[in-house]
Amino acid sequence: MDSLDTVSIAILLGAILVMAGILSSLLALRFGAPLLLVFLLLGMLAGESGPGGLKFDDLSTTYLVGSVALALILFDGGLRTRFSSIKTVLAPSMGLATVGVLVTALITAPVALYALDLNWTEALLAGAVVASTDAAAVFLLVHSQGLRLRPRVGATLEVESGTNDPFAVFLTLMLVELISRGESSTLHVIVEFVRESALGALIGVVGGRAVVMALNRVALPQGLHAPFVATAALVVFGTSQMLHASGFLAVYLAGMIIGNQPTRAHNSVVAFLDAATWLAQIVMFVLLGLLVSPQRLIASAGPAVLVALALMLVARPAAVFLCLAPFRFNWRERLFIAWVGLRGAVAIFLASIPMLVNLPKAYLYFDVAFVVVIISLLLQGWTLGPAARKLHVALPRTDRGPRRIELDLPGQLEKQLVGYPVRAKSLYLKRGLIPSWSKPTLVIRDERILTPEEAEPVAAGDYVYLLAPPEKAEALDRFFVDMPPSSAPDPHLLGDFVVPGETSLGDLAGAYGISVKPGEEALTLADYFDINLDRAPTVGAELPLDSIVLVARSLGGGRVNVVGLRLPEDEDDAPPPSRKQRVRRKLSNVWSALSGT
């Protein structure tokens, strides 16, 4: 009976800790504290050296829970990543995720060597443990602070943080093996990295495609789709790890494949994983906090602070500026990406591996990683918003998004029902604009259900339901928020073949001899972008119009206000594609074939 009581007490205390972590999020949001830091401190307070007095030193359980939590977090990040948003940032993101991690570890190692009294291999291990950015920290802090980053900057940060964990894990395991066995070679390391990455990518793509097929072909009972996808993600992760492939890369790619394909119960899957990843983060950070010994931290705090400062102020910026040098990022964007190298549970999780295999000075790696995470969350996490605005990488936020309701329709994948309240200054009400791929189906007014014809004209305060493809549902948001006042176009962008966004299609057709569809002559170019784009317009977005291509050159108030015209060229005068362009096109075709896009 005593053993049963012990289990019951453990369940009770664990549930109370998790509940305290959930409730503490309200306090953290009220005062602007990084939530992840709150969860860590909660674990420390509940630990053996804190007021809670709980003794917890089970490294195997911590590693197991940490692996599952990180797998779910990365899968959720991949599920929300759109191929269309990462195509332009794939090269810089992968450079940061591989070369960037290696450069960061190499620059941090000399500081760890002298500050912590380690040899070179141990110093490299210390650098590798803290070298990668944390996906949970980046996703959570950017979103919780309400930042709307420039698309290229935001996409680069999200893809980097989601893909650099596999390389950091690989580097850490290789160095742990080297220290424990005392032998390895450069060729062996390179071969192992290529093998693990290639096999992990293959398992991730195949696993993602298999989950999509199963979701759409197997008639699961209502409510089981989301648990099925979550457990399938863990199957992909576990299979990869068992085959000594990169499980973290596999699960991230599997999430991307599933998130970019039409599937049943997509909304319930996303909602379930959102809750699951929140719970996973809370449990993981509380457990890691329980492992910390404040007395031991005090002894190594000074050298650990030096490592943290060298990492944030020297190693990370050097790696970012080096990796982004070949790409067209300005210095403000590079500096912001360097500052958002947030460290989180990944660093502490990796630092638990040396303890798990009983390496010499194992607890030193853990304590250093813990101090680095605390300083990173305090300095970088708290200053994320001000840094984004100071460096002009945060776009001005328009009115908060409307309350969108999404309902999956049983028996089909192509459409779902999306509902919005109609606002007085919305684009839908003032201009009557709606994308061609959506269709109003019913209107609710004064608790009465009306057809669109019966409700005509739609009035402010009505609730409109539309049919739309699931992957395009979020693009409807911009038609139901209050229109902000238009800002003047940037005069530096004006020049030949550039026209204001308020130019009508009819005027453009008369000037350039192109044809437009009947009834669209009165539409402005800004309206044309709003109707035909699958997502909110961004600078560089392109749309064909008869024989010319419209290019968004400038935005104001969330709409296109300057449009560039790309006129047709004589095909005989067009230069042949370069070798680089041909290679990129072939790789794009291969990826499309594998991912099913």
N, C-alpha and C positions, 0 to 999 in steps of 0.2 A: 504493500500500500504506500510505503514511503516513496518508492520510485514513481508511482502514479501521481502522488502529490507533487513531486518535483517537476514532472512533465506539465501538470496543470499550472503550477506557479510560473514555469518558463513561458507557457502560452500566454498567461495573463500579463506578465511583465513585458513580453514582446509586443503584444497588442497595444498596451498602454504606451510603449515607446513610439510605435508607429503612429498612433493617434496623436500623441504629443507633437510628433514631427509634422503631421498634417495641419494641426491647429496652429503650430508656430509659423506656418507659411503666411497666415493672416497678419501676424505681428511683423514679420519680415517685410511684407509688401507695404505695410503702413509706414515703416521707417526707412524703407529703401535698402535694407540689408540684403546681400546676396543669399538666396534661400539655401544654397548648398552649404554655405558656411554655418548657417543656423543648424542644419542637420548634423554636421560634424560636431559642433559644440554641444548639441544635445546628447550625442553619444558619449562625449568626454565627461559630461556632468553625470551621466548615468553609470559610468564605468567605475572600476575598482578604486581609483584615486579621487573620484568625485563624490558628491553628496549621495548619489544613488548606491554606490558600493557594490555594483554588480561585477563579478569576476568573469571575464570572458577572454579566452586566449586560444580559441579553436580556429587555427589558421586554415585548416582544410575546409571548414564550413564557410569561412569568409571568402576563400578563393572560389568555391562553388557558387555561392550567392553572387559574388562580384562578376563571375563569368556570365551567369544567366542574365543579370541586370544589364551588363554592357551589351550583350547580344540583343536584348530587347530594345535598348536605347538606339543602337545602331540600325536595327531593322526598322524601327519607327522613323528614324531620320531618312533612311532610304525610301521608305514608303511615301514620304512627303516631297521627295525630290523629283522634279520634272526634267525629263531629258532635254526639253526645249530650253530650259533655263541654265543648264550646265554645259551645253555644247561649246559655248564661247569661252568658258573658264576651265575646261577640263585639263588642258596642258599646264597652266600655272598652278592649279590646285594639286595635280599629281606631282609636280615638281616640289611644292611645299610639303606634300605628304611623304616624300621619300628623301630627296636630297636635302630638303629643309630640316627634317628630323635628324639626319646624319650630321649636318653642319652644326646644328644646335648642340648635339651631344658632344661633338669634337671641341667646340669652343668652351662649353661648360666644364669639360673634363679637367683642364689645367687648374681651374679655380678649385674644384673639388679635390684635386691632387694635393695641393698645399694647405687648403683650409681644413680638410678632414683627415690629413695624414694617411692617404691611401697610396697604393701603387697605381701604375698606369691602367691596368686592366680594370681594377676596382673603380678608379675614377671615371673611366669610360662607362661602366655600368651605372654609376650614379648619374652621369649625364644622360644616358639612354632612358633611365627611369622617368626623368622629368622633361624629356625632350618633346613629347607630343602634346598637342592641344587636346582639350576634352570636349567631345561632342555634346555631352549633357550640359556642360557649363556654357558653351557658346550658344546652343539652341535656346536654353532656358533664359539666360540673362538678356540676350538680344530681344527675345519676344516679351519677357516680363517687363522690360523697361520701355516697351512700346516704340522701339526704334524701327524706322523705315529706311533702311540703308539703300544706297545706290545699288541697282540690280547686280552689276558686275562684282562689287565688293561683297555684298551679302552672299551671293552664290559661291564666290571663291572661299569665303570663310566656312560656309556650311559644308561644301564638298571636301575641303581640306580636313576639317575636324572629323568628318565622317570616315575618311579614308586613311588618316595617318596612324590610327591605332594599330592596324595590322603590322606595319613596318616597325613601330615602337615595340610591340610585343615580340616580333621576330628578333630584333636587335637585342632586347633584354634577355631572351632565352638563349641566344647564341653566346652572349657574354657570361651568363650564369653557367652554361655548359663548359665554356673555356676555363672559368675559375675553378669549377669543381673537378674537371678532368685534366686540365692543364695542357691540352693540346687541341689544335685546330689549324686551319689554313685559310688563306684568302679565297682560294678557288672553292673550297668546301662551303664557305659562307655564301658566296655568290650563287653557287649551284642550288643550295638549299633555299635561298631567298626566291630564286626564279621558280623553282619547283613548287614551293608552298603558295606563291602568288598565283601562278598559272592554274594549279589544281583548285585553289580556293575560288578563283574567278569562274572556272568551269562548273564547279559544284553549285555556286551561287546562281549562275544563269540557268542551268538545268533545273535546279530546285525551284527557282522562281517560276519558270515556265510550267513545271509540274503542278505547283500549287494553283496557278491560274486555271489550268485545265480541270483540276479536281473541283475547284470552287464553282466553275461554270457548268460542269457536267454531272456532278453528284448532288442529288436533291437532299441536302442536309436539313434537319428540322430547324425551324426559326429560332435564332438565338445561338446556334452552335457555329455559325460561320466565323465569328471573331475568335473564339477559343481555338478553332481549327487552324486559323492562320497563325496565331501566336505559337501554338505547339509545333506547327510546321516550320516556323522560323528556327525554333530550338533544335528540331531534327536536322535541318540544314547545318546549323552551327555544330551540333554534336558529331554529325557525319564527317564534316571537314576536319575537326580536331582529331577524331579517331584515325583518320587517314594522314595525319600530320600535315594537313594543309592549313591555310589561313582561315580559320573559322569566322573571324571578325570581318574580313573582306567578303567572304561568301554570304554572310547574313545581310550585310549592307547591300550587296548587289541583288540578292533575292528580293529585298524590300523595294529596290528601284524597279525591278521587273514587274512585280505585282502592282506597285503603285501607278505604273504607266500603262496598265492594261485595263480594259473594262471588265469588272468582276461583279458578282452578286454581293449585296450587302456591304458595299464599299464604305458607306457612312458609319455603319455599326462597327466595322472592323477598325476604322480610324479612331472612333470614340473609345472603343475598348482598349486599343493599344496606347492611347493617350493616358488613360487611367492606369494601365499596367506599367508604363514607363515612369510615371510619377511615383507609384508605389515602389518600383524597383530602385529608383534613385534614393528615396527616403530610407529604405531598408539597407541599401549598400552603404550610404554615408553614415548612418547610425552605427552599423557594425564596425566600420573603419574607425569611427570615433571611440568605440568601446575598446579597441585594441591599443589606443594611445596611452602612454604613461607620461603624465605631465612632468614628473621628476626627471625622467630620462630626456624629455624635450628640452628642459632648462639647460642641461649639461651640453647639448649639441646645438643650442639655439643660435649662438654667435656665428659659428662657421656655416650653419645652414642659411642664415640670413644673407651672408656673402654669396653663397651659391645662388640664392633666389634673385638677388640684385643683378648678378652677372648674367643670369639666364634672361631676365626681363629687359635689361638695359643694353646688353651687348650681344648675347648669343642669338636670341630671337630676331632682333632687328637686322643683324648681319645676315642671317639665313634668309629672311624675307626679301631684303634688298638684292641679295645675290640671285635668288630663284626667280624674282619678278623682273630682273634686269632685261631679259629678252622681250618682255611684253609691255604693252602700252598702258601701264599704270602710272599716274602722276605721283609726285612725292607725297602728297597728302594721303592718297589711298594706300600707298605702301606703308607709311608711318602708322596709319590706323590699323592695318592688318597686322603689323608688327606688335602693336599695343594690345590687340585682342587675342594674343596667344595665351588664352586662359588655361590654367591647369586645374584639374579637378580629380575626380575619383580614379581616373585611369592611372595617374601617377602613383597614388597610394596603392592601388590594386597591383600595379607592376612591382612596387616595392615590397609587397608581401611575398612575391615569388622567392627571393633569396632566403626569407625566413622559412618558407615552406620546405626548402631543400637544405636548410641548416648551413648556409654559407657563413664563413667568418665575417664579423661585423654586420650581420644581416639587419639587426635593429637600427643600425646607423642609416642605412638606405631608407628605411621606413620613416624614421624621424625627420630626415632631410626632406623627403617627399612631402610629409605632412606640413612642415614649415613653409615649403615652397607653395603649396596649395593655399594655405591660410593667407600668405602675403599676396598671392596672385588674386584671390577673391576679394581681399580688402582693397588693394591698390587698383588693380585693373577692373575688377567687377564693379566697384563703386563709381569709377570714373568713366565707365563705358559711354554713357549718354553724353556727358559734357565733351568727351574727346571726339565723338562722332560729329557733334554740332560745331565744335571749334575747328575741326579739320574739313568741314563742309562735305562730309560723306553721308550725312543724314538728310534725306529728302523731307521737305515740309509735309507734315501730316494733314490730310484733309479731314473732314468730319469722320467720326468713328463709323465703322462699317455697319450696315443695316443688320437687323436680326433676321438671318436667313434660316429657314426651316427646310431640311432636305428629307425626302421620303423615297426610299427605294421601292420600285414597283415590282411586285412578284412576277416571275415568269419571263422577264426580258432584261437586257443589259444596256440597251441603247439609250433609254430615257429614264429620267427620274423627275419627281415633282418637287419644285422649289418655290417657296413662298416668301413674299416680302411685304412689309408695310409701305404704302406709297407716301412719300414726303412731299411737302409743298414745293420745294425747290429742286426736286430730283430731275434728272435728265429724262426719265421716262415720262413724267407728268408734263414738264415744260415743253419738251421737243417731240414727244411721242416716239422716241427712238427705242428700238428693241432689236437685238441681233436676229438675223434671218434663221439661225439654227435653233431658236427658242420659240415657243408658242404659248400665249396666254390661254388658260383652260377654264378658269373660274375666278370670280371676284367675290369677296366677302364684304358686305356693307351693312352696318347696323344689324349684325347678327343674322343677315339674310344671305343665302348662297345664290349668286347670279352667274349667268354665262357672260362672257366678255361683251356680247352683243346687247344683252339686257342692261349691263352696267354702263354702257357707253353714254356720256364720256366718263372715264375713270376720274375720281376726285381724291384730293388729299384725305388721308385717313382710311382709305380702302385697303384691303389686303388682297394682293394679287398672287395667284398661283400659276406657274408656268411649267411646261415640259421642256427639259433641256438635257443634253448629254451629260453624264456624271462628271467627266473630266473637264467640262467647261462651266460647271455650275458657279464656281467662284467668280468667273468673269462677268456674271450678271450683277455683282455687287455695285459696280460703278454706275449703273443706271438707276439705282435706288437710293443713293446718298444725295444730300443737298449739294447742288453745284456751287463750288467756291468761285469767287470773282476771278476772271481771267487776268493773268499778268501779261505785261507787254512782252513781245518776243525779243530775244537777244539780238541787238542790231549787228553784232559781229557774225551772226550766222546767215545774214541776208546776202544775196549775191545772184549770179546768173542761175536760172532754172530753180529758183526758190520762191515760194508764194506763201501768203498768210493762210493759216488754217481755216479762216472764215470764208475763203474763196469758195464759191459754189461749183459743183461739178459741171453745171451748164456753162458757166463762164470759162472754166478750164477747157471744156470740150470745144468751145468756139475759138479759143486762142491756139490750141495745139492740134486741132483736127482729129480728135479722138471721139469715140462714141460711148455713150453711157446708157444704161438701161432706162426704158420709159418710166417716168414717175420719180426718178432719182435726180433730176436736173436741179432741184432746189436744195438738195443736201449739200452741206458744207464738207470740206475735206476732213475736218475734225469729226463730223458726224460719220463720215465714211469709215474712218479708223475705228470709232466706237462700235459701229454695227458689225464690222467684218473681222476684227481681231478676236482671238479666242481668250485673250487676257487683257489686263489693263495696258494701255499703250506705254511703251518705253522709247527712249531715244535710240534710233537705228531701226525701229520696227518698219517692215516693208509690206506693201500691198500692191498687187498688180491692178492696173486700170486700163483696159484695152491693151494698147501697144506700149504703154509706159509703166514705170514702177514708181509708186509714191513712197518716199522715205521720210519718217518722222525725224525732224532735225531739232526741234525744241518743244518742251512741254510747259504748260502754264495751267495751274489749277487742276492738274490731273488729266488735261486734255492736250491734244496736239495743236500747237499754235503756229508752228512754222513747218512747212512741208517742202522737201526737196524732190525734184523731178528727175528721174533717170530715163533719158530718152533712148529709143532703140538705136542700135548701131548696125552698120552693115556687117553681115556675118562673115564676109570675106576679109574684112579688116580686123576682125577680132583676133587677138593673139592667142595662140594655142596654150592650153593649160601647162603650167610648169610641172616639173617632176614632183615637187612638194605637194602641189594641188592634186595631182593624180594619186599620190600615195594616201593623202587625207581622204579623197573620195572613196578609194577602195576600202580603207579602214572603216569609214562611215557605213559603207554597204555591208561589210562583214558584221559590224555591231548591230545594224538594223535587222539583219537576218537572224542573229542570235537572240536579240531581245524581243523580236516580234513587232517592232514599231515600223 
